[in-house]
Amino acid sequence: MRRTSVRTLALVLVSVAAVGALLLRLLEGYGVYLPEVGWVECVAILALAGGIFTAGWAVRAYQKGDRPNLDPLRAARTFVLAKAGALTGALLGGRYLAEVAVHVGQLEIESRRDHAVAAAIAVVCSLVLVVVALVVEKFCELPPPDDAQAEESPDPLPS
């Protein structure tokens, strides 16, 4: 399995932000306003980032030899969790960025400014999740085989 591309994550973030901003403007045209981003959302995103990092740290410790045994299935699951966390962070970042984009033109109104600030903080938390997930994906990367070890192993197919 390959690591998540930063380009893919940026594309997801920008796409969700663009579509989300259009939908939010459409909803506001009909008089429907979203509530302010709650602090509990930011805490949940950061807790998810912390959980992913903790799982990744165990894999890193195994890779460095500090942990004598680790189930390979756990390492694979940690990699998949990190990959999902990166995509989730990009999706959430786009959603909150859309809200910032909608409110940025109305910062002189106090309630709109509060919404924009709360959404901007949530964008930062989402980007923290993306960065942590990418780092954990790197932790789960297998080291290349040693050349000396590859030369000693017999060729499975005779020439």
C-alpha positions as CSV (number, residue, x, y, z in Angstrom):
1,M,0.0,0.0,0.0
2,R,1.3,3.4,-0.9
3,R,1.5,6.5,1.3
4,T,-1.1,9.2,0.9
5,S,-0.1,11.9,-1.6
6,V,0.0,15.5,-0.3
7,R,-1.4,16.5,-3.7
8,T,-4.4,14.3,-3.3
9,L,-5.1,15.7,0.2
10,A,-4.7,19.3,-1.1
11,L,-7.2,18.5,-4.0
12,V,-9.7,17.1,-1.5
13,L,-9.4,20.1,0.8
14,V,-9.8,22.6,-2.0
15,S,-12.6,20.7,-3.7
16,V,-14.6,20.3,-0.5
17,A,-14.0,24.0,0.4
18,A,-15.2,25.2,-3.0
19,V,-18.3,23.0,-3.1
20,G,-19.0,23.7,0.6
21,A,-18.8,27.5,0.1
22,L,-21.2,27.3,-2.8
23,L,-23.7,25.3,-0.7
24,L,-23.3,27.5,2.3
25,R,-24.0,30.6,0.2
26,L,-27.0,28.9,-1.3
27,L,-28.4,27.9,2.1
28,E,-27.8,31.4,3.4
29,G,-29.8,32.8,0.4
30,Y,-32.7,30.8,1.8
31,G,-32.2,32.0,5.3
32,V,-30.6,28.9,6.7
33,Y,-27.5,29.6,8.8
34,L,-25.1,27.0,10.3
35,P,-24.3,27.2,14.0
36,E,-20.9,28.2,15.1
37,V,-18.2,25.5,15.1
38,G,-18.1,24.1,18.6
39,W,-14.9,23.8,20.6
40,V,-15.8,20.1,21.2
41,E,-15.2,19.5,17.4
42,C,-11.7,20.8,17.7
43,V,-11.0,18.7,20.8
44,A,-12.3,15.6,19.0
45,I,-10.1,16.2,16.0
46,L,-7.0,16.8,18.2
47,A,-7.9,13.7,20.2
48,L,-8.1,11.7,17.0
49,A,-4.7,13.0,16.0
50,G,-3.3,12.0,19.4
51,G,-4.7,8.5,19.1
52,I,-3.2,8.1,15.7
53,F,0.1,9.4,16.8
54,T,0.2,7.0,19.9
55,A,-0.5,4.0,17.6
56,G,2.1,5.1,15.2
57,W,4.7,5.7,18.0
58,A,4.4,2.0,18.9
59,V,5.2,1.0,15.3
60,R,8.1,3.4,15.2
61,A,9.5,1.9,18.4
62,Y,9.3,-1.5,16.8
63,Q,11.1,-0.2,13.7
64,K,13.9,1.2,15.8
65,G,14.2,-2.0,17.8
66,D,13.0,-0.5,21.1
67,R,9.9,-2.8,21.1
68,P,10.8,-6.5,20.7
69,N,7.5,-7.7,19.3
70,L,4.6,-6.1,17.4
71,D,1.9,-7.8,15.5
72,P,2.2,-7.1,11.8
73,L,-1.5,-6.8,11.5
74,R,-1.4,-4.0,14.1
75,A,1.2,-2.2,12.1
76,A,-1.0,-2.5,9.0
77,R,-4.1,-1.3,10.8
78,T,-2.1,1.7,12.1
79,F,-1.1,2.5,8.6
80,V,-4.7,2.3,7.4
81,L,-5.9,4.4,10.4
82,A,-3.3,7.1,9.5
83,K,-4.4,7.1,5.9
84,A,-8.0,7.5,6.9
85,G,-7.0,10.2,9.4
86,A,-5.2,12.1,6.6
87,L,-8.3,12.0,4.4
88,T,-10.6,12.9,7.2
89,G,-8.5,15.9,8.1
90,A,-8.5,17.1,4.5
91,L,-12.3,16.7,4.3
92,L,-12.9,18.4,7.6
93,G,-10.4,21.1,6.7
94,G,-12.3,21.8,3.5
95,R,-15.6,21.9,5.3
96,Y,-14.3,24.5,7.8
97,L,-12.4,26.4,5.2
98,A,-15.7,26.8,3.3
99,E,-17.2,28.4,6.3
100,V,-14.3,30.8,6.7
101,A,-14.6,31.7,3.0
102,V,-18.3,32.5,3.4
103,H,-17.8,34.7,6.5
104,V,-14.6,36.5,5.5
105,G,-16.5,39.2,3.6
106,Q,-18.6,40.1,6.7
107,L,-16.0,40.3,9.4
108,E,-17.3,43.7,10.6
109,I,-20.4,41.9,11.9
110,E,-19.4,40.5,15.3
111,S,-21.3,37.2,15.1
112,R,-19.9,36.5,11.6
113,R,-16.4,37.3,12.9
114,D,-16.9,34.8,15.7
115,H,-18.0,32.1,13.2
116,A,-15.0,32.8,11.0
117,V,-12.6,32.7,13.9
118,A,-14.1,29.4,15.3
119,A,-14.0,27.9,11.8
120,A,-10.4,29.0,11.2
121,I,-9.3,27.4,14.5
122,A,-11.0,24.2,13.3
123,V,-9.1,24.4,10.0
124,V,-5.9,24.5,11.9
125,C,-6.9,21.5,14.0
126,S,-7.8,19.6,10.8
127,L,-4.4,20.4,9.3
128,V,-2.8,19.1,12.5
129,L,-4.7,15.9,12.0
130,V,-3.4,15.7,8.4
131,V,0.2,16.3,9.4
132,V,0.1,13.8,12.2
133,A,-1.4,11.2,10.0
134,L,1.2,11.7,7.3
135,V,4.0,11.4,9.9
136,V,2.5,8.2,11.2
137,E,2.3,6.8,7.7
138,K,6.1,7.5,7.5
139,F,6.5,5.6,10.8
140,C,4.8,2.6,9.3
141,E,7.0,2.6,6.2
142,L,9.1,-0.6,5.9
143,P,12.9,0.1,5.6
144,P,14.5,-1.1,2.3
145,P,16.1,-4.5,2.5
146,D,19.8,-4.6,3.2
147,D,22.0,-5.2,0.1
148,A,24.1,-7.7,2.0
149,Q,21.1,-9.6,3.1
150,A,19.7,-9.7,-0.5
151,E,23.0,-11.1,-1.8
152,E,23.1,-13.9,0.8
153,S,19.6,-15.1,0.0
154,P,19.4,-17.6,-2.8
155,D,17.7,-16.7,-6.0
156,P,14.3,-18.4,-6.0
157,L,14.4,-19.0,-9.7
158,P,17.5,-20.8,-11.1
159,S,19.1,-19.2,-14.1
